[in-house]
Amino acid sequence: MRIEQPTIVVDADACPVKAEIAEAARLFAVRVLMVASHDHRLLPQEGVEVVQVDRCNQSVDLYIVNHIVRGDIVITQDFGLACIAIGKGALVLSPRGEQYTDENIDYLMERRHELAKRRRTGGKTRGPKAMNQADRDRFQQKLTKVLRNEQENHDA
């Protein structure tokens, strides 16, 4: 059982739901750590700590991996980071509110590999569809549910 409340750790470089994360965290009095490279300037706000790392390829991911603990909530769209975070005992959500788990991460990693192979051989692939309000609402509902469950388990 975890004694402390979790920290929400955000892969913030391309995260489209930073405002929704900050809002939900304020409602549940949960700490937020947003990690971004120096290319993505973020301003700290109440309850939100911002860490800027260098521009190297995996600097954000490495910082997150080295600072999360079991029970933290990680927000990322990076399947590789999600895989490692799950292995460290974190709960991992995508910015669209999908939860990455032991049951689905292998499929997602394999799919990523297949699409990368197709692109390397000149094939075309589609990127993710643009975020819309329904995606933002779904994410906020999922994060709120996770935080409510965490709060109930913490209080018990």
HELIX and SHEET records of a PDB file:
HELIX    1   1 LYS A   18  PHE A   28  1                                  11    
HELIX    2   2 SER A   59  HIS A   67  1                                   9    
HELIX    3   3 PHE A   79  GLY A   87  1                                   9    
HELIX    4   4 ILE A  105  ARG A  120  1                                  16    
HELIX    5   5 GLN A  133  ASP A  155  1                                  23    
SHEET    1   A 6 VAL A  48  VAL A  53  0                                        
SHEET    2   A 6 VAL A  32  SER A  37  1                                        
SHEET    3   A 6 ILE A   8  ASP A  11  1                                        
SHEET    4   A 6 ILE A  73  ILE A  75  1                                        
SHEET    5   A 6 LEU A  91  LEU A  93  1                                        
SHEET    6   A 6 GLN A  99  TYR A 100 -1                                        
END                                                                             
